[in-house]
């Protein structure tokens, strides 16, 4: 049976954010945060860094191997602890229920829209995006703090954008069943929501779900 990866980025009023943090303190505290120790961060970075050639005859891993290693690394650092499903379900009902300025949704058969975007941007840029691997939980004040870094990562000059889009397409060709995915929306949608949240004084959440 096929699975669907869904990445939702939506605005949320501060009151539901306060409530979800009260009801699910463990899940809320872990959601969108990187591993606590620098050692864990190094372990995440290492699998997605280009492999060093050990000798003149050694071959660089294939691109599909690099993509698969990156996907595994993303899965390892996402929040999957206690109460995560109920926590995410609560927030899913708090975001706007239709795509708009305040809600972005990427549903990718067998795929992971957030990981595809991160692969397209490259490791160093992905590490600068607020949150962790498409997951975050920001109240209104945190949105305002996070927005400049998100803009730095996602506002792309034309040549850079073409490069990122080509890498996203490569990811989707290898890891998903989605030949018609709107790659421009995958790049632009999350930032549009964060900007809308900042303008309107709302919080924002990023959720990664599998069905």
Helices and strands as residue ranges (DSSP letters): E 4-12, H 14-23, H 25-30, H 38-48, H 63-77, H 84-92, E 103-109, H 113-121, H 123-128, E 136-138, H 140-154, H 158-175, H 183-200, E 203-210
